[in-house]
Amino acid sequence: MVKLKKGDKVIVLTGKDRGKIGDIVKSLPQDDRVIVQGINMMRRHTRPSATAAGGIVEKEASIHISNVAIVDPKENIATRVGFRTLDDGTKVRYAKRSGEVID
């Protein structure tokens, strides 16, 4: 089960962008990967077409889900995610470090 969703604020744990914080732009659960805004940037050389000019385009590449952790809303550092059922029966995610409900 994927514990991260689009819009979550995450911190990168390993790699060249270690320590950087960004929001998840797209989740790829079938590949266990996410695309984080401004993280793992790559350059793509594109040929000019009728709609777009050619040149070098920078965009985000996907990063494996094990290399990112969600940011604790209370303490602003990396935390793990758990699931909890509230009194009204709704299932929510919570930060294991502080116990704060994420959504």
Secondary structure by P-SEA (a helix, b strand, c coil): cccccccbbbbbccccccccccccccccccccbbbbcccbbbbbbbcccccccccbbbbbbbbbcccccccccccccbbbbbccccccccccccccccccccc
